[in-house]
């Protein structure tokens, strides 16, 4: 059930990749002006953060027949998308509403820049708040920001705390493909840890790494934002496509349970 978000022209991807490479080289040699130039896309996207946070706070006020909570980082917020509603969380909400023919209530706890440590500290208290309505769908996609300062022991500890707190029906996404060899070595370790912890708790793992890796060169050139890191609208559609079968299964289970309860009451 793809949203058919139009991919960007590959030339834009080449420009983004060139800018990333320039930034890495410039930082190595201390080329101040080149660093400033390479950082422009990053700074532009950082300006989206207060806008997306405000958008999601407003969206939280919309009531709905189903309730979804998202735990995560800037990708859940939608940094890199043309609008916050085109993040993978927003696209999942759109699909849920089309599927059930009714509004969906959403609380997006995600914070741009969140690591597993920050997620455990800042988002979990809001997730397990006794005043929070029980969510029918919970998505968790966290850990990409841990890769830069990689500490597998800390990652294991923090992710354990997160997965201990989420409900048993939570959908936990793998870290996506980073495509560069050094980062991918860390991502493979992170995903092994994630699978081990999720399997031990009976949690469903969403195969996001395989889905993003399968996009290959075309995905690199057409499905990323100008910073070469965050997905674009079409990149987030890939994330939503990967989550959707598991979200739909949760929706179907909820609707069946409600129907059974209504029949028993009647």
C-alpha positions in Angstrom: 0.0 0.0 0.0 2.6 2.5 -1.0 1.9 6.2 -0.9 3.7 6.6 -4.3 5.7 9.6 -3.1 7.6 10.9 -6.1 11.3 10.3 -5.8 13.7 13.2 -6.2 15.8 13.6 -9.3 19.1 11.6 -9.0 21.1 14.8 -9.6 19.8 16.1 -6.2 21.2 13.0 -4.6 24.5 13.5 -6.3 24.7 17.0 -5.0 23.8 15.8 -1.5 26.5 13.1 -1.6 29.0 15.6 -2.9 28.2 18.0 -0.1 28.6 15.2 2.5 32.0 14.2 1.1 33.1 17.9 1.0 32.1 18.3 4.6 34.1 15.3 5.7 37.2 16.4 3.8 36.8 20.0 4.9 36.6 19.0 8.6 39.7 16.8 8.2 41.8 19.7 6.8 40.1 22.5 8.7 38.7 24.3 5.7 36.4 26.7 7.5 34.5 28.1 4.5 34.0 24.7 2.9 32.7 23.4 6.3 30.2 26.3 6.5 29.0 25.6 2.9 28.7 21.8 3.5 26.7 22.4 6.7 24.1 24.5 5.0 21.7 21.6 4.3 22.1 20.4 7.9 21.3 23.8 9.3 18.3 24.2 7.0 16.9 20.9 8.2 17.6 21.8 11.8 15.3 24.7 11.3 12.5 22.2 10.8 12.7 20.9 14.3 10.6 23.4 16.1 8.1 23.4 13.2 7.7 19.6 13.3 7.4 19.6 17.1 4.7 22.2 17.0 2.9 20.3 14.2 2.8 17.0 16.2 1.6 18.8 19.3 -1.3 20.2 17.4 -2.0 16.8 15.7 -2.2 15.2 19.2 -5.4 17.1 19.8 -7.3 15.2 17.1 -9.3 12.4 18.7 -9.6 9.1 16.9 -11.1 5.6 17.0 -7.5 4.1 17.3 -4.5 5.4 19.2 -0.9 5.1 18.0 2.2 6.2 19.9 5.6 6.7 18.2 8.9 6.5 20.1 12.0 7.6 18.2 14.1 10.4 16.8 14.1 12.9 14.0 12.9 10.3 11.5 9.6 9.8 13.4 9.2 13.6 13.6 9.8 13.8 9.8 12.9 15.9 9.5 13.8 15.8 5.8 10.2 15.4 4.6 8.3 18.2 2.9 5.9 18.3 5.8 5.8 16.4 9.1 2.8 14.4 8.0 5.0 12.8 5.3 7.2 11.2 8.0 6.8 7.5 8.2 4.6 8.0 11.3 2.4 10.5 9.4 2.1 8.1 6.5 1.2 5.3 8.8 -1.5 7.4 10.4 -2.9 8.3 6.9 -2.9 4.6 6.0 -4.7 3.6 9.3 -7.3 6.2 8.7 -7.9 5.1 5.1 -8.0 1.5 6.3 -10.6 1.9 9.1 -12.5 4.9 7.5 -12.2 6.9 10.7 -9.8 9.4 12.4 -6.8 8.1 14.3 -5.4 9.7 17.4 -1.6 10.0 17.4 1.0 11.0 20.1 4.5 11.4 18.6 7.0 11.2 21.5 10.0 11.4 19.2 12.7 14.0 19.7 15.1 15.1 17.0 18.6 14.0 17.8 17.5 11.4 20.4 19.8 8.5 21.2 18.7 5.4 23.0 19.9 7.1 26.3 17.9 10.2 25.7 14.9 8.2 24.6 15.0 6.2 27.8 15.4 9.4 29.9 12.8 11.6 28.1 10.3 9.6 26.2 9.7 6.5 28.4 8.2 8.5 31.3 5.6 9.9 28.9 5.0 6.5 27.4 4.3 4.7 30.7 2.4 7.6 32.3 -0.7 6.0 34.0 -2.8 8.9 32.6 -1.9 7.9 29.0 -4.6 6.1 27.2 -3.7 2.6 26.2 -2.4 2.7 22.6 -3.4 0.0 20.1 -0.2 0.6 18.1 3.2 1.5 19.3 6.2 2.0 17.0 9.8 2.2 18.1 12.6 3.3 15.8 15.6 4.5 17.8 19.4 4.0 17.7 20.6 5.7 14.5 22.0 8.6 16.5 24.0 6.1 18.6 26.1 5.0 15.6 28.3 8.2 15.5 29.6 7.7 19.1 29.2 3.9 19.1 29.2 2.2 22.5 27.6 -1.3 22.2 27.5 -1.8 26.0 25.6 1.5 26.5 23.4 0.7 23.5 22.5 -2.7 25.0 21.7 -1.2 28.4 19.6 1.7 27.0 17.7 -0.4 24.5 17.0 -3.0 27.2 15.4 -0.3 29.3 13.3 0.9 26.4 12.1 -2.5 25.4 11.3 -3.4 29.0 8.9 -0.4 29.1 7.0 -0.8 25.8 3.9 -3.0 25.6 4.2 -6.5 24.3 2.6 -5.6 21.0 5.1 -2.8 20.2 6.7 -2.8 16.8 10.5 -2.4 17.0 12.3 -1.3 13.9 15.8 -2.3 13.0 18.3 0.5 12.4 18.2 1.4 8.7 21.0 0.8 6.2 23.7 3.5 6.4 25.5 2.3 3.2 29.0 3.2 4.3 31.2 0.3 5.4 32.3 1.7 8.8 28.8 2.7 9.8 27.3 -0.6 8.5 29.7 -2.6 10.7 28.3 -0.8 13.7 24.7 -1.1 12.5 25.1 -4.8 12.1 26.2 -5.1 15.7 23.3 -2.8 16.8 20.8 -4.8 15.0 22.1 -8.1 16.4 21.7 -6.6 19.9 18.2 -5.3 18.9 17.0 -8.7 17.7 18.4 -10.5 20.7 16.6 -8.2 23.1 13.4 -8.0 21.2 13.2 -11.8 20.7 13.8 -12.4 24.4 10.7 -10.2 25.1 8.5 -11.6 22.3 8.5 -8.2 20.5 8.0 -7.9 16.8 10.9 -6.6 14.8 10.3 -4.6 11.7 13.0 -5.4 9.0 13.9 -1.9 8.2 17.5 -2.5 7.4 16.8 -5.0 4.7 14.1 -2.8 3.2 16.4 0.3 3.0 19.4 -1.7 1.9 17.4 -3.1 -1.0 16.9 0.4 -2.4 20.5 0.4 -3.4 22.1 3.2 -5.4 18.7 4.4 -6.7 17.5 4.9 -3.1 20.7 6.7 -2.2 20.2 9.2 -5.0 16.5 9.7 -4.9 15.2 9.0 -1.4 17.3 11.2 0.9 17.0 14.8 1.9 19.6 17.4 1.1 21.7 16.5 4.1 22.3 13.0 2.7 21.2 11.5 6.0 17.4 11.9 6.6 14.9 10.3 4.2 12.8 12.5 1.9 9.1 12.0 1.4 9.7 9.0 -0.9 12.3 7.6 1.5 9.8 7.8 4.4 7.4 5.9 2.2 9.8 3.0 2.1 9.8 3.1 5.9 6.0 3.2 6.0 5.8 0.4 3.5 8.0 -1.7 5.8 6.0 -0.9 9.0 2.6 -1.2 7.4 1.9 -5.0 7.3 2.7 -5.1 11.0 0.6 -2.1 11.8 -2.3 -3.4 9.8 -2.1 -6.7 11.7 -2.3 -4.8 15.0 -5.3 -2.9 13.6 -7.0 -6.1 12.5 -6.4 -7.7 15.9 -7.9 -4.7 17.6 -11.0 -4.6 15.5 -11.5 -8.3 15.9 -11.3 -8.0 19.7 -13.7 -5.1 19.7 -16.2 -7.0 17.6 -15.9 -10.1 19.9 -16.4 -7.9 23.0 -19.5 -6.2 21.4 -21.0 -9.6 20.5 -20.4 -10.8 24.1 -22.0 -7.7 25.5 -25.0 -7.8 23.2 
